[in-house]
Amino acid sequence: MIRVLEFLILSVVLIASSCNRDEVITTDFPPEIELAADGGIYQVKVGHELLISLNVENSEGAQYLWRTSRGEEWTTPSAELRYTSNEIGTVYITLTVTSPNGSDSEELRVDILDLERPVIKIINNPATIAVGTSLRIEAQVSQCSIPTTVEWLVDEQKVQDGGTSYHFEGVELGEYTITARAKNDDGEAESSFIVTVISAEDMPLCWEFESLEIHTVVGRKLRIRPTEYSKDVSYCWTSDNGTGSSPEFIYTPTYEGAHIVRGTISTIRGGESLSITHEFIVRAYNEDAYLRPATATSIAECSAVVGYTPAPGQFINDTKTSGFDGSELTTEAAIAYAERRLTEGKFVSLGAFGGEIIVAFDHSIVEGEGYDFAIVGNSFDSSSEPGVVWVMQDENGNGEADDTWYELVGSESGLASTIADYEVTYFRPAGDAMSVLWRDNLGNTGEIDYLKEFHPQDSYYPAWIAEDSYTLRGTRLEARNYDKSGNGAMWIQPPYNWGYADNYSSIDLLDANATGEGEGKPNGFDIANAIDCEGKPIKLSHIDFVRVQCAVQAKSGWVGELSTEVFGIYDCRL
């Protein structure tokens, strides 16, 4: 009896949900669209075809209508659509399936992404090399989410697959076009430059200096140093106070007035004698000739920023946290920016190694007992970003910082790990949102990382520097930063003992209450710690300008590059 009841109940259910049409039992269920596991969200590159294929239940005799939020409309014989867009953005597509038993609709989202065509740029300038020598060539390639390959060509002949650097061997005389080409599925790009290979006898002589007129004080050593020079030549210096035979010359004027120093480089090439001669005017002054004593109206704080050349860094051009507004497109505008920030007591970032700021005062800061001036940074117990400090007298009295800089000794001075006359050249990135490459005078290379999550401005390369590369010079300290966590989560930047700006020193941190994190950490500096060009102590009765220079070339993972920050500079006695 129970089995009979089960059969009757099942029969009623079937009759209620189906009917017999020409002896064929059919269901009356409407269509039902099934979305994929991604929830109906698709991504496709602009100009590329996207195949949307959906499963539809109960689709017998159905019609398929597709409509987009852009007003487009199509009908298809099945639940498949091949969609292409030439416009970047997001579009919503609604599929409506209609059958004799009803209809169903679902909305899909399609994100149309820009193509990731590679960007590549050779950072070398056109070069001339001697036959038998080589040249290291480097290129910067944008990071893409799709595989990108690089190949190197010489006069359109492939010579290397892969790598962002290539060593060109100048085996034969001639002019060569070096090309770096990057390719991926979205496109390709290339960058080229010319290398000229000539005989050693034809190599041009080179001996360049920043200026042929130099100012100093009577009795002080002055270093006349070239910025570029040939190394396979003879050097001859003559003056009223000694001679020399090296690329640079140390000169000490013994009396006030103008002095003439002559330097000559010479060589014999192809039986012909070649030479270059420079004549320098050294103007020597008495030390206190232009001393400006403080008056009742003098202020302790620096009165003007007279130079601001940061290295690239995450705070450079940043309109969110650093106070840039996008109008800093000239040197004058950048200096005005830095001056306004210091006046407001806000930080000015110097970027990576070598970045500098130069300030002037409305009076001379006189050397005396204890600390003479202070520089305010934002160091704390686990974060020091040291800046080397330099001072200058207005020796010629013209109010400009064009005289001789003297470095102030710090705890790292004279150590084997400290490098004097260190130089770093920074190269403009090949495109937006890219790291900044650098090369130093020791043959090392690296980059200032682009940190999109924290500082998404287009570029960390100073917007007001028109050249595609620039070089910063100074004293480099050994970096001490390390990852305490071991997994990149916690970076520590320990302090140095004393003598540096933005440094959490237990010796020269002036504010006894400055034990927490944040702003307002002044370090004290003594003019008596000045040294000359040979690293020997020199007595300065006063100074008129202060220069702070970021002293390390290092980066701390997600924290970014170490960069000295300056909030203010003031005379301790006012």
C-alpha positions in Angstrom: 0.0 0.0 0.0 2.9 2.4 0.8 4.5 1.8 -2.6 1.2 2.6 -4.3 0.9 5.9 -2.5 4.5 6.8 -3.4 3.7 6.2 -7.0 0.6 8.3 -7.0 2.4 11.2 -5.3 5.2 11.1 -7.9 2.7 11.0 -10.7 0.9 14.1 -9.4 4.2 16.0 -9.2 5.2 15.2 -12.7 1.7 16.1 -14.1 1.9 19.4 -12.2 5.3 20.3 -13.6 5.1 19.1 -17.2 2.7 18.5 -19.9 2.3 16.2 -22.9 2.6 17.9 -26.2 2.4 15.6 -29.2 3.4 12.8 -26.9 6.7 14.7 -25.9 7.0 15.7 -22.2 8.6 19.2 -21.9 9.5 21.4 -18.9 8.1 24.9 -18.4 11.1 26.3 -16.6 12.4 29.7 -17.7 16.1 30.2 -18.8 18.7 30.6 -16.0 22.1 32.2 -16.7 25.0 30.8 -14.7 27.8 33.2 -14.0 31.4 32.1 -13.9 33.3 31.7 -10.6 34.7 35.2 -11.0 31.3 36.7 -10.4 30.9 38.2 -13.9 34.0 40.5 -13.8 36.3 40.4 -16.8 39.4 42.2 -17.8 40.8 42.8 -21.3 43.4 45.1 -22.9 42.1 47.9 -25.1 41.8 46.8 -28.7 42.0 43.1 -27.8 39.1 40.7 -28.2 37.4 39.2 -25.1 35.4 36.0 -25.4 32.4 35.9 -23.0 30.9 32.5 -22.9 28.1 31.7 -20.4 26.2 28.6 -19.6 22.4 29.0 -19.7 20.0 26.3 -18.3 16.6 25.7 -20.0 17.7 27.6 -23.1 15.7 25.7 -25.8 14.3 28.1 -28.3 16.0 31.1 -26.6 17.1 34.4 -28.0 20.2 36.2 -26.7 20.3 40.0 -26.5 23.4 41.9 -25.2 23.3 45.6 -24.2 26.2 47.7 -22.9 26.3 50.8 -20.7 27.7 52.6 -23.8 24.6 52.1 -25.8 25.8 49.1 -27.9 23.5 46.2 -28.7 23.9 42.8 -30.3 21.9 39.6 -30.7 23.7 36.3 -30.9 22.6 32.7 -31.6 24.1 31.5 -28.3 25.4 32.8 -25.0 28.7 33.8 -26.5 29.9 37.3 -27.3 33.2 38.4 -28.8 33.7 41.9 -27.4 36.4 44.5 -28.3 36.7 48.1 -27.1 39.0 50.9 -28.2 38.2 52.9 -25.1 39.9 52.5 -21.7 37.5 52.3 -18.8 34.8 50.1 -17.3 31.7 49.0 -19.3 28.7 47.0 -18.0 27.1 44.4 -20.3 23.7 43.0 -19.7 22.7 39.7 -21.3 19.0 38.9 -21.6 17.9 35.4 -22.5 14.3 35.0 -23.6 12.6 31.7 -24.4 8.9 30.7 -24.7 8.9 29.9 -21.0 10.3 33.2 -19.8 13.5 35.2 -19.6 16.5 35.9 -17.4 19.1 38.7 -17.2 22.5 39.1 -15.7 24.9 42.1 -15.7 28.6 41.6 -16.3 31.5 44.1 -15.7 34.3 44.4 -18.2 37.4 46.5 -17.2 39.2 47.6 -20.4 42.9 48.2 -19.4 45.5 50.2 -21.2 48.2 48.3 -23.2 51.4 47.7 -21.3 53.7 48.6 -24.1 57.3 48.5 -22.8 59.3 51.7 -22.3 63.1 51.6 -22.7 65.8 54.2 -22.5 69.6 54.0 -22.9 71.0 56.2 -20.1 74.4 56.7 -21.8 75.2 59.8 -23.7 76.8 59.7 -27.1 80.4 58.6 -26.5 83.8 58.5 -28.2 86.2 55.7 -27.1 89.7 54.6 -28.2 90.1 51.5 -30.3 90.8 48.5 -28.1 88.8 49.8 -25.2 85.2 48.9 -24.1 82.1 50.8 -23.0 79.5 49.6 -20.6 76.0 50.6 -21.9 72.9 50.5 -19.7 69.2 50.8 -20.4 66.2 51.2 -18.2 63.1 49.1 -19.0 59.6 49.7 -17.5 58.2 46.9 -15.3 55.2 45.2 -16.9 52.9 42.5 -15.6 53.4 40.6 -18.8 56.7 39.0 -19.9 59.0 41.5 -21.6 62.3 40.6 -23.4 65.2 42.9 -24.3 67.7 42.5 -27.1 70.7 44.5 -28.0 71.7 45.4 -31.6 74.8 47.0 -33.1 74.0 48.6 -36.5 70.7 46.5 -36.6 72.6 43.2 -36.0 71.5 41.4 -32.9 74.5 40.9 -30.5 72.9 40.0 -27.2 69.6 38.5 -25.9 68.4 39.7 -22.5 69.9 41.9 -19.9 69.7 45.7 -19.3 73.4 46.3 -19.8 75.8 45.5 -22.7 79.6 45.8 -23.0 80.5 47.2 -26.3 84.1 46.3 -27.5 85.7 49.0 -29.7 87.5 46.5 -31.9 87.5 48.5 -35.1 87.4 52.2 -36.0 84.1 53.6 -37.0 80.7 54.9 -35.9 78.3 52.4 -34.4 74.6 52.7 -33.6 73.8 50.8 -30.4 70.1 49.9 -29.9 68.3 48.3 -27.0 64.9 46.9 -28.0 62.2 45.8 -25.6 59.2 43.6 -26.7 56.1 42.1 -25.2 52.6 41.0 -26.4 51.4 44.6 -26.2 54.1 46.2 -28.4 57.7 47.1 -28.5 60.0 50.1 -28.0 63.7 50.9 -28.6 66.4 53.4 -27.7 69.6 54.1 -29.6 72.7 56.1 -29.3 76.0 56.5 -31.2 79.5 55.3 -30.2 82.4 56.5 -32.2 85.6 54.5 -32.1 88.8 56.3 -33.0 92.5 55.7 -32.6 94.1 56.6 -29.2 96.1 59.3 -31.0 92.9 61.0 -32.1 91.2 60.9 -28.7 90.4 64.5 -27.6 92.1 66.0 -24.6 89.8 66.7 -21.7 90.4 68.9 -18.7 87.2 70.7 -17.4 86.6 72.9 -14.3 83.6 74.4 -12.8 85.1 77.9 -12.7 88.4 79.6 -13.6 87.9 82.2 -10.9 88.2 81.1 -7.2 88.0 82.9 -3.9 89.7 82.1 -0.6 91.4 83.6 2.4 95.1 84.5 2.7 97.0 81.5 4.2 94.4 78.9 3.5 94.9 75.9 1.2 92.8 75.8 -1.9 92.2 72.8 -4.0 91.8 73.4 -7.7 90.1 70.2 -8.9 88.9 69.3 -12.4 85.4 67.8 -13.0 86.7 65.8 -16.0 90.2 65.1 -17.2 92.2 62.9 -19.5 94.4 60.3 -17.8 97.0 59.5 -20.4 98.7 63.0 -20.3 101.3 65.0 -18.3 100.2 67.7 -15.9 102.2 70.9 -15.1 101.1 73.5 -12.6 102.9 76.8 -12.0 102.1 79.5 -9.4 103.8 82.1 -7.2 103.7 79.5 -4.4 104.7 76.1 -5.7 104.3 73.7 -8.7 102.5 70.5 -9.3 102.3 67.5 -11.7 98.9 65.8 -10.9 95.4 66.4 -12.3 94.5 68.7 -9.3 96.5 71.4 -7.5 96.7 72.6 -3.9 97.5 76.3 -3.8 98.0 78.6 -0.8 98.0 82.4 -1.4 100.3 84.2 0.9 99.0 87.8 0.4 95.8 89.6 -0.3 94.8 90.2 -3.9 94.6 88.4 -7.2 96.9 85.5 -8.0 97.5 83.7 -11.2 97.7 79.9 -11.3 98.4 78.1 -14.6 97.7 74.5 -15.4 98.7 72.6 -18.5 98.1 69.1 -19.8 100.2 67.8 -22.7 100.8 64.7 -24.7 102.3 63.5 -28.0 100.0 61.8 -30.4 101.0 60.7 -33.9 104.2 62.6 -33.6 102.3 65.8 -32.8 102.5 67.7 -29.5 99.0 68.5 -28.0 98.2 70.6 -24.9 95.5 72.5 -23.0 96.3 75.4 -20.7 94.0 77.0 -18.1 94.7 80.2 -16.3 93.0 80.6 -12.9 92.5 83.8 -11.0 92.6 83.2 -7.3 91.4 86.1 -5.3 92.6 86.1 -1.7 90.9 88.2 1.1 91.5 88.9 4.8 89.3 86.6 6.8 87.3 89.2 8.7 87.1 91.7 5.8 83.3 91.0 5.3 82.3 89.9 8.8 78.7 90.9 9.5 78.1 91.1 13.3 74.7 90.4 14.6 72.5 93.4 15.5 69.4 94.0 17.6 67.3 93.1 14.5 69.1 89.9 13.6 67.2 86.7 13.7 68.4 83.3 14.8 66.9 81.4 11.9 68.4 81.3 8.5 67.1 84.2 6.5 67.2 82.7 3.0 67.6 79.4 1.0 70.2 80.1 -1.7 70.5 76.6 -3.1 68.3 73.5 -3.2 69.3 70.5 -5.4 67.9 67.3 -4.0 68.7 63.9 -5.3 65.7 61.9 -6.6 63.5 60.6 -3.8 60.0 59.6 -2.8 59.3 63.1 -1.4 60.5 65.0 -4.4 57.6 66.5 -6.5 55.2 65.0 -3.9 52.1 67.2 -3.6 50.5 65.2 -0.8 53.0 65.1 2.0 55.9 67.3 0.9 54.1 70.5 0.0 55.0 70.7 -3.7 52.2 72.2 -5.8 53.5 71.3 -9.3 54.7 74.8 -10.1 58.3 74.0 -9.1 59.6 73.9 -12.7 62.6 76.2 -12.4 65.5 76.4 -10.0 64.1 79.7 -8.6 60.7 78.1 -7.9 62.4 75.1 -6.2 64.4 77.4 -3.9 61.3 79.5 -3.1 59.5 76.2 -2.2 62.3 75.2 0.2 62.5 78.6 1.8 58.7 78.7 2.4 58.8 75.2 3.9 61.6 76.2 6.4 59.8 79.4 7.3 56.7 77.3 8.1 58.8 74.9 10.2 58.0 72.0 7.7 60.5 69.5 6.4 62.5 69.8 3.2 63.7 66.4 1.9 67.1 66.1 0.3 66.4 62.9 -1.5 69.1 60.2 -1.8 72.8 60.6 -1.6 74.2 64.1 -2.4 70.9 66.0 -2.2 71.7 69.4 -0.7 70.2 72.6 0.7 72.2 75.8 1.2 71.0 78.5 3.5 72.2 82.0 4.4 71.8 84.2 7.5 71.2 87.9 8.0 74.5 88.1 10.0 77.7 86.1 10.4 77.6 83.2 12.9 80.7 83.7 15.1 82.7 80.8 16.3 82.6 80.5 20.1 82.3 78.1 23.1 80.0 75.2 22.6 77.7 74.7 19.6 77.4 77.6 17.2 74.4 76.6 15.2 71.8 73.8 15.0 70.0 71.9 12.3 66.5 70.6 13.0 65.6 67.1 11.6 63.1 64.4 12.4 65.2 61.6 13.6 64.1 59.2 16.3 65.6 56.2 18.1 65.4 53.7 15.2 65.6 56.2 12.3 68.6 58.4 11.5 69.2 59.7 8.0 72.5 61.5 8.4 73.5 64.6 6.5 77.1 65.8 6.3 77.4 69.5 7.2 79.5 72.1 5.3 80.2 75.8 6.1 81.3 78.7 4.1 82.4 82.3 4.8 81.4 85.0 2.4 85.0 85.6 1.6 84.6 88.0 -1.2 81.7 89.8 0.4 79.3 89.6 -2.6 76.5 87.9 -0.6 76.6 84.7 -2.7 77.6 81.2 -1.8 80.4 81.1 -4.3 83.5 80.8 -2.1 85.1 77.8 -0.4 83.2 75.1 1.4 84.7 73.5 4.6 83.4 70.2 5.9 82.6 69.7 9.6 84.2 66.7 11.1 81.9 64.0 12.4 82.4 60.7 14.2 82.8 58.8 10.8 85.5 61.2 9.4 88.7 59.5 8.5 87.3 56.0 8.7 88.1 53.6 5.9 84.4 53.1 5.3 83.9 56.8 4.7 84.4 58.0 1.1 85.4 61.5 0.3 84.8 63.0 -3.2 82.1 60.5 -3.8 80.0 61.2 -6.9 76.6 59.9 -8.1 75.0 60.6 -11.4 71.2 60.3 -11.6 69.4 59.6 -14.8 65.9 60.8 -15.8 63.5 57.7 -15.9 62.4 56.5 -19.3 58.8 57.1 -18.4 56.3 57.9 -15.6 56.0 55.7 -12.5 59.5 54.3 -12.9 62.5 54.0 -10.6 65.5 56.4 -11.0 68.7 54.8 -12.0 72.1 56.0 -10.7 75.8 55.3 -11.4 78.7 56.4 -9.1 82.3 57.2 -9.7 83.3 53.8 -8.4 81.5 51.9 -11.1 78.5 50.9 -9.0 74.9 51.2 -10.2 71.5 51.2 -8.5 68.1 52.8 -8.4 65.8 54.9 -6.3 62.7 52.7 -6.0 59.3 54.0 -7.2 56.9 53.4 -4.3 53.5 53.7 -5.9 51.5 52.7 -2.8 52.9 55.6 -0.8 54.1 58.3 -3.2 52.4 58.0 -6.6 53.6 61.2 -8.2 54.7 60.7 -11.8 58.4 60.9 -11.1 60.9 61.2 -8.3 63.4 63.1 -10.6 63.3 66.8 -9.7 60.9 68.5 -12.1 63.0 71.6 -12.4 66.1 69.9 -13.6 66.0 70.1 -17.4 69.0 67.8 -18.1 68.5 64.1 -18.5 71.2 63.4 -15.9 73.0 65.3 -13.2 75.8 64.6 -10.8 76.0 65.3 -7.0 79.2 65.1 -5.0 80.1 64.9 -1.4 81.2 62.7 1.5 79.5 59.3 1.8 79.1 57.4 5.1 78.7 53.7 5.3 75.0 52.8 5.6 73.9 51.0 8.8 70.3 50.3 8.0 69.1 46.7 8.4 65.9 44.6 8.5 65.2 43.8 12.1 62.2 41.6 11.4 64.0 39.4 8.8 61.0 39.5 6.6 61.1 43.1 5.4 58.5 44.4 7.8 60.7 46.5 10.2 63.7 48.5 9.0 66.1 50.1 11.5 68.3 53.0 10.7 70.7 53.3 13.7 72.2 56.7 14.7 75.8 57.7 14.2 77.8 59.0 17.2 77.9 62.7 16.4 78.4 65.4 13.8 75.5 64.9 11.4 72.1 66.4 10.7 68.9 64.4 11.1 70.8 62.0 13.4 69.5 60.7 16.8 72.8 61.2 18.5 73.2 60.8 22.2 76.0 63.5 22.1 74.8 66.4 20.0 71.0 66.2 20.1 70.2 69.5 21.8 66.6 69.0 23.0 66.8 67.0 26.1 63.1 66.2 25.8 63.3 65.1 22.2 63.1 61.4 23.0 60.0 60.4 20.9 59.2 60.2 17.3 58.3 63.2 15.1 59.7 66.6 14.3 61.8 69.1 16.2 65.1 67.2 16.7 68.0 69.7 16.6 71.6 68.6 16.3 74.3 71.1 17.4 77.4 71.9 15.4 80.6 73.6 16.2 82.5 75.7 13.6 85.7 74.7 15.3 85.3 71.2 13.7 85.9 72.6 10.2 88.6 70.8 8.1 90.3 72.0 4.9 90.7 70.3 1.5 93.3 67.9 2.9 91.3 66.9 5.9 93.3 69.0 8.4 91.7 71.3 11.0 91.2 74.9 10.0 90.3 77.8 12.2 87.3 79.9 11.0 86.3 83.0 13.0 82.8 82.9 11.5 80.6 81.6 8.8 77.8 83.0 6.6 76.4 79.9 4.8 75.5 76.3 5.8 75.1 73.4 3.4 73.5 70.1 4.4 74.2 67.1 2.1 72.5 63.6 2.4 75.4 61.4 3.3 74.2 57.8 2.6 73.2 55.8 -0.5 70.9 53.2 0.9 67.3 52.0 0.9 65.2 50.2 3.4 62.7 48.1 1.5 59.1 49.5 1.6 60.4 52.5 3.6 62.3 53.6 0.6 65.6 55.5 0.2 67.4 57.1 3.2 67.0 60.8 2.8 68.0 63.6 5.1 65.2 65.9 6.1 65.7 69.5 7.3 63.1 71.6 9.2 65.3 74.6 10.0 68.8 75.9 10.7 69.5 78.5 13.4 72.2 80.4 15.3 72.4 78.9 18.7 73.5 82.2 20.4 70.5 84.2 19.2 
